[in-house]
Amino acid sequence: MKLFKKTYWLIYPILIVFFMLIFDLIYQTEEFYLKAFVSGFVAFIISPRKKIIQNQTGKTKQITWIFLKKSIILD
């Protein structure tokens, strides 16, 4: 989890590249903009979200993701 706390921002670009490769294999088109838009949209939906939560001790940053059961709190 320590690695995920430091590199959660890398997931979004990695997902875009991954979905562009998958989209290129499934639906072969020459339109780069279409591939980039669809891949970016799907990656945005699946990527982790960062929220700022107000609690008794002050504001804390929290990361939630579809594939994690518990949220991760950043310092």
Beta strands, then each sheet from edge to edge (+ up, - down):
strand 1: 49-55
strand 2: 58-64
strand 3: 72-74
sheet 1: 1+ 2- 3+
end
